[in-house]
Amino acid sequence: MKSLTIQNLSKTYFDPYAGANVTAVHDISLHVKQGEFVSIVGPSGCGKTTMLNMLAGFIPPSGGSIMIDDKPVKGPGADRGVVFQTFALFPWKTVLENVGFGPRMRGLPKAECDRIAREFLSLVGLEHAADRYPNELSGGMQQRVGVVRALANNPDVLLMDEPFASVDAQTRMTLQEELTRIWQERRPTILFITHDVAESVFLSDRVVVLSKGRVSEDMPIALERPRVWEHLIEDDTFKALSAQVLHKVRSA
Amino acid sequence: MKLLQHIWSIYLRSTARFPALRSFVPFIPLLIAWTLVTELAVFPRVFLPGPVDVVNAFGALTYKGVLTQYLEDSVVRLAVGATFGIALGIPLGVLVGLSDRVRQAVWPLLLFFQAIGDIAWLPILLVWFGFSLTTMTLVIVYTILFPIVLNTSLGVRSVSTDLHRAALSLGASKLRVIWEVVLPGALPNIMTGLRNGLGYGWRALIATEIIVGTSGIGFMMFDARRAGSVVEILLGMVVLGTLWYVVDSWVLAPIERATGKRWGLVTQ
């Protein structure tokens, strides 16, 4: 796992219907330390997804630089694992083949890929679903597979784009707790995009509020770990921090 | 009422036991109606022979080896044409689906040539290649090509961007993405293209055989018209329908069940 450094990142694109240039991301600079969990929060349209797409290498930035340690990012690559809001599991591959996809692309023999895939599936208690197809799983199970598929490829940085936005409220809490547990065990560097204030505070070491394509707040979250919803939901520090972030997001 | 219920229960039990029966049952009323019309002599027998006559003709022609030979000729022609059509059509469809530039360059041509229907090419093909296998193969390839290219490119474009991105960020090369993501994602549409293409190709083949006229089921039917043998024409029609039914339910449908439906890409 490595650190992620963003310097003066910007994205401007031409909107042919408006006939004008639109700036989605203005001059963002941000550093995520090795093993740190940072969330980006902001209202819809604040540029957070555009930013993640640039970090993942899916779209080129208009200006600035993105570095993994001291290696510049050029296009998509296996050094940055991505977890999608839509899960983006391959429907024609079994759960095992989905999780083993990254190792297989690295050219590892099939037995080794399967072993890695099973090891990561057991991390989220899904060994029993190895031979099922994604459409046979619930939304929560699908996203568990999405998370371990990215982790199984041993990326330097994990980028998560509103991964829990499309599962129900109960499952979301469970997934958030599982994610903090996995993060504590394996200490990946995570940049987590969300519009959910409580989620960002619950998960992160630091919450960055984005507004109109700029960083409007960068707030450390000094809460004890492991974090459990049943405790935090009544915790005064948690409530105060959430209120603070919420205030920043709404005034953004 | 009691009798109907009884028949219904026999039907349900026997089809549960032999699922293949289910495909024959819908033909029973048709056969009964056909027999009635011929037995009541609504039309002269020479114009409309009954099912029994057709079965007899089937027996006689099979015995002489004519039917099997003609059937083999037709099927081989379709298979040769389909092989070339698929080998050309799927790569072209993937290219058109993936690249905006290729699509812009090729799309108007595709639409233009698609409009010149298969047998509209026959006159010039006959001038160039005569009454040969080349002519027939070209017509079939031409017919099969368009549905496959158009449906494949549609399927390729329907694969979600996130799946491309997921594969790339897991370390897949662009070529690998085509094999692992684009082709399986486009498979339901490719199957639709194949089904349409083979259906059109089969029809084009019969039309071509009627015109080129050396052998085959189409030739048999047209030749029978000259000899005034309506029974052989009807036999040809029955063979065409049966053969397509077999191809569809024994080859195409099982592939679809094992892929798109299993993966949840198409609703059951």
Chai-1 contact restraints between the chains, C-beta under 6 A:
chainA,res_idxA,chainB,res_idxB,connection_type,confidence,min_distance_angstrom,max_distance_angstrom,comment,restraint_id
A,A56,B,S169,contact,1.0,0.0,6.0,A-B,restraint_1
A,F58,B,R165,contact,1.0,0.0,6.0,A-B,restraint_2
A,P76,B,L168,contact,1.0,0.0,6.0,A-B,restraint_3
A,P76,B,S169,contact,1.0,0.0,6.0,A-B,restraint_4
A,A78,B,G171,contact,1.0,0.0,6.0,A-B,restraint_5
A,V82,B,S169,contact,1.0,0.0,6.0,A-B,restraint_6
A,F84,B,D162,contact,1.0,0.0,6.0,A-B,restraint_7
A,T86,B,D162,contact,1.0,0.0,6.0,A-B,restraint_8
A,A88,B,D162,contact,1.0,0.0,6.0,A-B,restraint_9
A,A88,B,L163,contact,1.0,0.0,6.0,A-B,restraint_10
A,A88,B,A166,contact,1.0,0.0,6.0,A-B,restraint_11
A,P91,B,W263,contact,1.0,0.0,6.0,A-B,restraint_12
A,P91,B,G264,contact,1.0,0.0,6.0,A-B,restraint_13
A,P91,B,L265,contact,1.0,0.0,6.0,A-B,restraint_14
A,W92,B,P184,contact,1.0,0.0,6.0,A-B,restraint_15
A,W92,B,W263,contact,1.0,0.0,6.0,A-B,restraint_16
A,F101,B,L170,contact,1.0,0.0,6.0,A-B,restraint_17
A,G102,B,L170,contact,1.0,0.0,6.0,A-B,restraint_18
A,G102,B,G171,contact,1.0,0.0,6.0,A-B,restraint_19
A,M105,B,L170,contact,1.0,0.0,6.0,A-B,restraint_20
A,M105,B,G171,contact,1.0,0.0,6.0,A-B,restraint_21
A,M105,B,A172,contact,1.0,0.0,6.0,A-B,restraint_22
A,Y133,B,W263,contact,1.0,0.0,6.0,A-B,restraint_23
A,N135,B,G264,contact,1.0,0.0,6.0,A-B,restraint_24
A,N153,B,L170,contact,1.0,0.0,6.0,A-B,restraint_25
